[in-house]
Amino acid sequence: MIITAVWAASFTVGAGLLAVLLAAAPHALAAIVAVKLCGFALPVVFTTRYSRAVAARAKAAASAAVTAPLPAAVVGVTAPSR
């Protein structure tokens, strides 16, 4: 949901900037291209970094769960037999 929100915000801000830019300076080709490029490049960079951060967080949480000691109430408890 976060990645989708960032992409949606990027497209919305980009569209707003393009509308203002086209109204103010319709022949500013370099600025128009720059806004369009940033509207796609920034969310791509965010998606890449955010995905790596979430994966690292999940890996750290999983390794912490594996190495965490069991609570005292669980030690010595056996599974019920069927």
KEMAR-223187 format. One record per residue (C-alpha): x, y, z; residue in one letter. Coordinates in steps of 0.02 Angstrom, whole numbers, padded with zeros to 5 digits, always signed. Layout:
BEGIN
XYZa;...
***
This chain:
BEGIN
+00000+00000+00000m;+00142+00119+00038i;+00226+00092-00129i;+00061+00117-00220t;+00029+00277-00123a;+00201+00344-00168v;+00172+00307-00352w;-00001+00387-00346a;+00069+00541-00259a;+00209+00553-00386s;+00088+00546-00532f;-00027+00673-00450t;+00112+00796-00410v;+00187+00770-00583g;+00020+00804-00667a;-00003+00961-00564g;+00171+01023-00605l;+00146+00986-00789l;-00020+01080-00789a;+00061+01233-00711v;+00214+01220-00822l;+00113+01201-00981l;+00005+01350-00934a;+00154+01459-00891a;+00283+01403-01019a;+00211+01283-01148p;+00372+01281-01251h;+00490+01236-01108a;+00528+01064-01175l;+00676+01029-01059a;+00573+01069-00904a;+00427+00963-00964i;+00541+00815-00996v;+00625+00839-00826a;+00458+00839-00735v;+00402+00682-00827k;+00568+00595-00795l;+00565+00637-00609c;+00384+00581-00599g;+00441+00406-00646f;+00620+00399-00582a;+00585+00453-00403l;+00455+00320-00367p;+00566+00188-00448v;+00708+00235-00331v;+00589+00236-00182f;+00517+00066-00229t;+00690-00011-00242t;+00752+00061-00077r;+00590+00029+00017y;+00581-00152-00042s;+00760-00183+00016r;+00725-00100+00184a;+00568-00204+00213v;+00658-00364+00165a;+00802-00323+00284a;+00679-00283+00424r;+00588-00448+00395a;+00751-00545+00393k;+00807-00462+00555a;+00640-00499+00637a;+00646-00680+00581a;+00822-00706+00647s;+00775-00620+00810a;+00626-00735+00829a;+00734-00889+00800v;+00868-00838+00924t;+00751-00768+01058a;+00739-00875+01214p;+00573-00957+01252l;+00467-00882+01390p;+00476-00972+01557a;+00295-01030+01540a;+00336-01124+01380v;+00493-01212+01441v;+00455-01392+01486g;+00285-01394+01401v;+00261-01540+01284t;+00141-01554+01140a;-00019-01652+01177p;-00023-01828+01107s;-00158-01878+00986r;
***
